[in-house]
C-alpha cells in the first residue's frame, strides 16, 4: 500500500463536499489517490472496471454518500457487499442523515462504519482525516491486486 499509495473511492454527488473531502485528504504520511464517482451507477461501473473504467484501480477504502442519483448509496452498498470480488473493501457511509432507520439499514447491509457529515467546515475536514487515518493507518486491510 505505501509503495503505490492508497486508493480511495469517493462516491458523492455534491461538488462542495467533493472539494472539501479532497482538501482533507491532501498531505499526510501516505500518498492518497482519490477517485470520484458522482452517482451510484458510475460507482459500480468503476468498482467492476466496466466501460471507461476498465483500468480503474481497486480502492482500499470507499467513502459512500447515501443520497445519490441514479442508484442510492444503500443500493450501491448492497451490491458491493454481495459481490465476492468487492465485499472485502471497507465502506464508510458518510452522509447528512442521522435517521436511525438509515443507520440500521446500512449496518444491516454490512457497512463498515456510518458517519454523519458535520456542517462545520473544520469539523468536516477533521472527520475525513480521522476516518482515513483509522482505516489506512490503524486497521489492517486485505492486500489489493497490484
Beta strands, then each sheet from edge to edge (+ up, - down):
strand 1: 6-11
strand 2: 32-37
strand 3: 61-64
strand 4: 90-95
strand 5: 113-116
sheet 1: 2+ 1+ 3+ 4+ 5+
end
